[in-house]
Amino acid sequence: MSMRRAILAAATAAIAAGLALAGCGPGSPPSGGTAPSANGIGPITFAVGSDDAGFFTTLIKPWNKAHPDQKVSLVLLPGAENGQLAQLTANLQAGSSAYDVIAMDVIWTAEFASAGWIIPLEASMFPLGDFLPPAVDTARYNGHLWAMPYYSNAEVLYYRKDILARAGKQPPRTWAQLEDLAKTVAPKYGLQGYASQLAPYEGLTVNFAEALQSAGGSILAPGGTAVAVDSPQAKAGLNFLVGGLRDGWIPKSSLNFEEESSWADFESGKLLFLNNWPFIYSQASLPGPGNKVYGKVGVVPLPGLNGPGSSSLGGANLAVSAFSRHQATAVAFIRYLTSLPEERQLLVDSGFPPVWTSLYSDPAMVRQFPYLPVVKQAIVAARPRPSIIDYDQASLAISSAVYQALTFKKSPQQALTELSAQLTQIIRDG
């Protein structure tokens, strides 16, 4: 707690010194957002998804105790990301000052920055060199820092280590090994093979992107101005998913799976393998009558076409609203939340992967969260989803086209050709 008090004291001193004047340095901000004002000190709101309210309530208590005139109040957004985006967009388009600090998905940086809804931040105010580089990259747009990475994320492969041990097998590193184990070992022990999130929503966009890039492809060409989704690598990635459904080692139930529903099948002992986010490990580690896999779960990086694959990069960033009246306090609060003690507490309270690199080798943290080294490996190898201003529309196009192929309504090649044309139009219109 002494380190935590030191961070609070430093934040207080930074506010008193006019911290917010450094918001974007001399001159005009690089987009429509405004630089924070020197007197922007006072109570602030913190917009977060309702699912995260519990641990955020705990994390802000020390700040509020130390800053009675600059207290933070939570503003709860919908639990689902599409609902969060819709509510944030409606308020920010109207220039509302209802939000001061915004917890936003890493894929929203380009849209929020280009619209002028958030302010640029001064990179020198934050210890970016201590953070995971992929996480920092998600907070940049057009060469400027627009947010602060808060937690990172990358999907990993969960497996029944008791079953593989009984079968004398190692966890898979390639798709061929995964398919073989799902076809041979799983049915021998009364299990289904492999599941991921293949319902037509953002999770399907994530899973398709992972399959594509694990085969060596990408959705956009380097530079992000051209579409590259109609490629042999993309076809190989889509065929991996389509073939698994056709041959039965990916159960048809995956076509309705989101994160929690896929975990429910794994928890109940129905699956040998599951692709999901790191928070699943914390749930799998809780004993209970419904948890049939307690003490039996292993975790490795996602397999790929010819070796370890690549996850989609997830996580959350913290940004300051361009319409906030207390931007100095907002920036100082972000500095506080992203400090090392608070990042450690975030991991303990929520299980979310932190952005401080040192925590992944901290002996105490690794003892408590044995999956951390694997998660770090997955994050470093992960790739961000396309940085498209109208990302929501692009994601809808991707999930819709891919779902048509997964349900055998269109061939993989037809789905990719049509998707390429749709994404090209979205980029052109954006």
C-alpha positions in Angstrom: 0.0 0.0 0.0 3.0 2.4 0.5 3.7 2.3 -3.2 0.0 3.0 -3.9 0.1 6.0 -1.7 3.2 7.3 -3.4 1.4 7.0 -6.8 -1.5 8.9 -5.4 0.8 11.6 -4.1 2.5 11.9 -7.4 -0.8 12.2 -9.2 -1.9 15.0 -6.8 1.4 16.9 -7.4 1.0 16.5 -11.2 -2.4 18.0 -11.1 -1.2 20.9 -9.0 1.6 21.5 -11.4 -0.8 21.9 -14.4 -0.3 18.4 -15.7 -2.9 18.7 -18.4 -1.1 21.5 -20.2 1.1 18.7 -21.6 -1.9 17.1 -23.3 -0.6 17.5 -26.8 2.3 19.8 -26.6 2.7 23.1 -28.3 0.4 24.1 -31.1 -2.9 22.7 -32.2 -4.0 19.1 -31.5 -3.7 16.8 -34.4 -7.4 16.3 -34.8 -10.7 17.8 -33.6 -10.1 17.1 -30.0 -9.1 19.9 -27.7 -6.0 20.1 -25.5 -6.8 20.0 -21.8 -7.0 23.3 -20.0 -4.9 24.3 -17.1 -7.9 24.7 -14.8 -9.6 21.5 -15.8 -9.5 20.1 -12.3 -12.6 18.7 -10.5 -14.8 15.7 -10.2 -14.9 13.3 -13.2 -16.9 10.4 -14.6 -15.4 7.1 -15.8 -17.5 5.3 -18.5 -17.1 1.6 -18.2 -19.0 -1.5 -19.3 -21.4 -2.7 -16.6 -19.8 -6.1 -16.5 -16.6 -4.5 -15.1 -18.3 -2.3 -12.5 -17.3 -4.6 -9.6 -13.5 -4.4 -9.8 -13.5 -0.7 -11.0 -15.5 0.2 -7.9 -12.7 -1.2 -5.8 -9.9 0.4 -7.8 -11.2 3.9 -7.6 -11.7 4.0 -3.8 -8.1 4.9 -3.0 -8.2 7.7 -5.5 -11.5 9.1 -4.2 -10.2 9.0 -0.6 -7.0 10.9 -1.6 -8.9 13.4 -3.9 -12.1 14.4 -2.2 -12.6 17.4 -4.6 -11.8 15.3 -7.6 -13.8 12.2 -7.0 -14.4 9.7 -9.8 -18.0 8.4 -10.4 -18.6 5.4 -12.6 -21.0 5.7 -15.5 -22.1 2.3 -16.5 -22.4 1.4 -20.2 -24.1 -1.7 -21.6 -22.3 -5.0 -21.0 -22.0 -5.9 -24.7 -19.4 -3.9 -26.8 -21.8 -3.0 -29.6 -24.1 -1.5 -27.0 -21.2 0.4 -25.4 -20.2 1.8 -28.8 -23.7 2.8 -29.7 -24.2 4.7 -26.4 -20.8 6.4 -26.5 -21.2 7.4 -30.1 -24.6 8.9 -29.5 -23.3 11.1 -26.6 -20.0 12.1 -28.2 -21.6 13.0 -31.5 -23.8 15.4 -29.5 -20.8 16.9 -27.8 -22.0 15.7 -24.4 -19.7 16.2 -21.4 -21.3 13.2 -19.6 -18.0 11.3 -19.8 -14.5 12.4 -18.8 -12.5 9.2 -19.0 -13.6 6.4 -21.3 -12.7 2.8 -21.2 -12.7 1.8 -24.8 -12.0 -1.3 -26.9 -8.7 -1.1 -28.6 -10.3 -1.3 -32.0 -12.1 2.1 -31.5 -9.0 4.3 -31.4 -9.1 5.3 -35.1 -12.8 6.1 -35.1 -12.8 8.1 -31.9 -9.6 10.0 -32.8 -10.6 10.8 -36.3 -14.0 12.1 -35.1 -12.4 14.4 -32.6 -14.1 12.8 -29.6 -10.9 12.2 -27.6 -7.8 14.3 -27.0 -4.2 13.5 -27.9 -1.9 12.6 -25.0 1.7 13.5 -24.4 3.7 10.3 -24.6 6.4 11.5 -22.3 3.9 11.6 -19.4 3.6 7.8 -19.4 6.1 5.0 -18.9 5.4 3.5 -22.4 8.8 1.8 -22.5 7.6 -0.5 -19.6 4.5 -1.5 -21.5 3.9 -4.4 -23.9 4.6 -2.8 -27.4 1.5 -4.3 -29.1 -0.7 -2.8 -26.4 0.9 0.7 -27.0 0.4 0.4 -30.7 -3.4 0.0 -30.3 -3.5 3.5 -28.6 -1.8 5.3 -31.6 -3.4 6.7 -34.7 -1.8 8.7 -37.4 1.4 9.0 -35.5 -0.1 10.3 -32.3 -0.9 8.8 -28.9 -4.7 9.0 -28.3 -5.2 6.8 -25.3 -3.4 4.9 -22.6 -3.3 1.1 -22.8 -5.0 -0.3 -19.7 -5.1 -4.1 -20.2 -4.2 -6.3 -23.1 -5.7 -9.5 -24.4 -5.0 -12.4 -26.7 -6.8 -15.6 -27.2 -5.2 -18.9 -26.2 -6.0 -22.6 -26.6 -7.4 -24.3 -23.5 -7.1 -28.1 -23.4 -7.9 -31.0 -21.1 -4.4 -31.8 -19.8 -5.8 -34.9 -18.0 -7.1 -36.4 -21.2 -4.0 -35.7 -23.3 -1.9 -37.2 -20.5 -4.0 -40.4 -20.5 -3.7 -40.5 -24.3 0.1 -39.9 -24.1 -0.2 -36.8 -26.4 1.2 -33.3 -26.3 -0.9 -30.2 -26.9 -1.0 -29.2 -30.6 1.2 -26.6 -32.3 -0.3 -26.9 -35.8 -3.8 -27.2 -37.2 -3.0 -30.7 -38.5 -2.1 -31.8 -35.0 -5.2 -30.1 -33.6 -7.5 -31.8 -36.1 -5.9 -35.2 -35.5 -6.3 -35.0 -31.7 -9.9 -33.7 -32.1 -10.8 -36.6 -34.4 -9.1 -39.4 -32.6 -8.6 -38.6 -28.9 -11.7 -36.6 -28.2 -14.3 -39.3 -29.3 -12.3 -42.0 -27.5 -13.0 -40.2 -24.2 -16.5 -39.1 -25.1 -15.7 -35.5 -25.9 -16.2 -33.2 -28.8 -13.1 -31.9 -30.5 -12.6 -28.1 -30.7 -14.8 -25.1 -30.3 -14.4 -21.3 -30.7 -16.8 -18.4 -31.0 -18.5 -18.7 -34.4 -21.8 -17.0 -33.9 -22.3 -14.0 -36.3 -20.9 -11.2 -34.0 -17.6 -9.6 -33.2 -16.3 -12.9 -31.8 -16.5 -14.4 -35.3 -14.5 -11.5 -36.8 -11.9 -12.2 -34.1 -11.8 -16.0 -34.8 -11.7 -15.5 -38.6 -8.9 -12.9 -38.3 -6.9 -15.4 -36.2 -7.4 -18.2 -38.7 -6.4 -16.0 -41.6 -3.2 -14.6 -40.0 -2.3 -18.0 -38.6 -2.1 -19.0 -42.2 0.1 -16.1 -43.1 -2.6 -13.7 -44.4 -4.1 -10.4 -43.4 -7.4 -8.5 -43.8 -5.7 -5.3 -45.0 -2.5 -4.8 -46.9 0.4 -3.0 -45.2 -0.5 0.6 -44.6 -4.2 -0.2 -44.2 -5.4 1.4 -47.4 -6.1 -1.7 -49.5 -8.0 -4.9 -48.8 -6.0 -8.2 -48.9 -8.7 -10.6 -47.7 -9.1 -12.4 -51.0 -5.9 -14.4 -50.9 -4.8 -18.0 -50.8 -3.8 -17.5 -47.1 -7.3 -16.2 -46.2 -8.9 -19.1 -48.1 -6.7 -21.6 -46.1 -7.8 -20.0 -42.9 -11.5 -20.1 -43.8 -11.1 -23.6 -45.0 -9.7 -24.6 -41.6 -13.0 -23.6 -40.0 -15.3 -24.8 -42.7 -13.6 -28.1 -42.9 -13.8 -28.6 -39.2 -17.5 -28.0 -39.2 -18.0 -30.2 -42.3 -16.0 -33.1 -40.8 -17.5 -32.8 -37.3 -14.4 -32.2 -35.2 -15.7 -28.6 -34.7 -19.3 -29.2 -33.3 -22.2 -27.4 -35.0 -22.9 -25.8 -31.6 -20.0 -23.5 -32.2 -22.1 -21.7 -34.8 -24.1 -20.3 -31.8 -21.2 -19.8 -29.4 -20.0 -16.6 -27.9 -17.4 -16.4 -25.2 -19.5 -17.4 -22.2 -21.5 -20.1 -24.0 -18.4 -21.8 -25.4 -16.8 -21.7 -21.9 -20.0 -23.4 -20.5 -19.5 -26.3 -22.8 -15.9 -26.7 -21.9 -16.6 -26.3 -18.2 -19.2 -29.0 -18.3 -16.7 -31.4 -19.7 -17.9 -31.7 -23.3 -14.8 -30.4 -25.1 -11.2 -31.4 -25.5 -10.1 -28.0 -26.9 -11.4 -24.4 -26.6 -10.2 -21.1 -28.1 -11.0 -18.3 -25.8 -9.7 -15.3 -23.9 -7.5 -15.4 -20.7 -10.3 -14.7 -18.3 -11.5 -18.2 -18.8 -8.5 -19.5 -16.9 -9.7 -17.7 -13.8 -13.1 -19.2 -14.1 -11.7 -22.7 -14.7 -9.6 -22.3 -11.5 -12.7 -21.9 -9.3 -14.0 -25.2 -7.8 -17.7 -25.8 -7.9 -20.4 -28.3 -8.7 -20.7 -27.1 -12.3 -17.0 -27.0 -13.0 -16.1 -30.5 -14.3 -12.6 -29.4 -15.5 -11.3 -27.9 -12.2 -7.6 -28.8 -11.9 -7.6 -30.4 -15.4 -7.0 -27.4 -17.7 -3.9 -26.6 -19.6 -3.2 -23.5 -21.8 -0.9 -23.0 -24.8 -0.7 -20.5 -27.7 -3.1 -21.0 -30.6 -1.9 -23.4 -33.2 -1.4 -22.3 -36.8 -1.0 -23.7 -40.3 2.6 -24.7 -39.9 3.4 -23.8 -36.3 2.2 -21.6 -33.5 -0.6 -19.3 -34.7 -1.5 -15.6 -34.1 -4.3 -14.3 -32.0 -6.3 -11.2 -32.5 -5.1 -8.5 -30.2 -7.7 -7.4 -27.6 -7.9 -5.3 -24.5 -9.0 -1.8 -23.4 -7.5 1.6 -23.5 -8.3 4.7 -21.5 -9.0 8.0 -23.2 -10.0 11.5 -22.3 -13.2 12.9 -23.8 -12.7 16.0 -25.9 -15.8 17.4 -24.2 -14.7 16.8 -20.6 -14.6 20.0 -18.4 -12.0 18.5 -16.1 -9.4 17.1 -18.5 -6.4 17.7 -16.1 -7.9 15.5 -13.5 -8.9 13.0 -16.2 -5.3 12.7 -17.4 -3.9 12.4 -13.9 -6.5 9.7 -13.1 -5.4 7.7 -16.1 -1.8 8.0 -15.0 -2.9 6.6 -11.6 -4.9 3.7 -13.0 -2.0 2.7 -15.4 0.7 2.8 -12.7 2.4 -0.5 -11.7 0.6 -1.0 -8.4 -2.8 -0.4 -9.9 -2.0 -2.7 -12.9 -1.0 -5.4 -10.4 -4.3 -4.9 -8.5 -6.2 -5.0 -11.8 -4.7 -8.4 -12.5 -5.5 -9.7 -9.0 -9.1 -8.3 -9.0 -10.1 -9.2 -12.6 -7.6 -11.6 -14.2 -7.2 -9.2 -17.1 -3.7 -9.3 -18.7 -1.8 -6.2 -17.6 0.2 -3.9 -19.9 3.2 -3.7 -17.7 5.8 -6.2 -19.1 7.4 -6.8 -15.7 4.2 -8.4 -14.2 4.5 -11.3 -16.6 7.7 -12.4 -14.9 6.8 -11.3 -11.4 7.2 -14.6 -9.3 4.3 -13.8 -7.1 2.0 -13.0 -10.0 3.1 -16.1 -12.0 2.4 -18.3 -8.9 -1.1 -16.9 -8.7 -1.7 -16.8 -12.4 0.4 -19.6 -14.0 -0.9 -18.8 -17.5 0.8 -15.4 -17.6 3.9 -16.5 -19.6 1.7 -18.1 -22.3 -0.5 -15.1 -22.4 2.5 -12.8 -22.9 3.7 -15.0 -25.7 0.2 -14.8 -27.3 0.0 -11.0 -27.0 3.5 -10.5 -28.5 2.5 -12.7 -31.4 -1.0 -11.2 -31.8 -2.0 -8.8 -34.4 -4.5 -6.0 -34.2 -7.8 -6.1 -36.0 -8.0 -3.8 -39.0 -7.6 -0.1 -38.1 -10.7 1.1 -40.1 -12.5 4.3 -39.1 -15.8 2.6 -39.5 -14.7 -0.6 -37.8 -18.2 -1.6 -36.6 -19.5 -1.7 -40.2 -16.4 -3.6 -41.3 -16.7 -6.2 -38.5 -20.4 -6.7 -39.4 -19.4 -7.3 -43.1 -16.7 -9.8 -42.0 -18.8 -11.8 -39.6 -21.7 -11.9 -42.0 -19.6 -13.1 -45.0 -17.7 -15.7 -42.9 -20.9 -17.0 -41.4 -22.3 -17.7 -44.9 -19.3 -19.9 -45.6 -19.5 -21.7 -42.2 -23.1 -22.5 -42.7 -22.3 -23.8 -46.3 -24.5 -21.2 -48.0 -21.5 -19.9 -49.9 -18.2 -21.4 -50.8 -15.2 -20.0 -49.0 -13.9 -18.4 -52.3 -17.3 -16.7 -53.0 -17.5 -15.4 -49.4 -14.0 -13.9 -49.6 -14.5 -12.3 -53.0 -17.7 -10.7 -51.9 -16.2 -9.6 -48.6 -13.2 -8.0 -50.4 -15.6 -5.9 -52.4 -17.5 -4.9 -49.3 -14.5 -3.9 -47.3 -13.0 -1.9 -50.2 -16.2 0.1 -50.3 -16.2 0.7 -46.6 -12.6 2.0 -46.7 -13.4 4.2 -49.7 -16.5 5.7 -48.0 -14.6 6.2 -44.7 
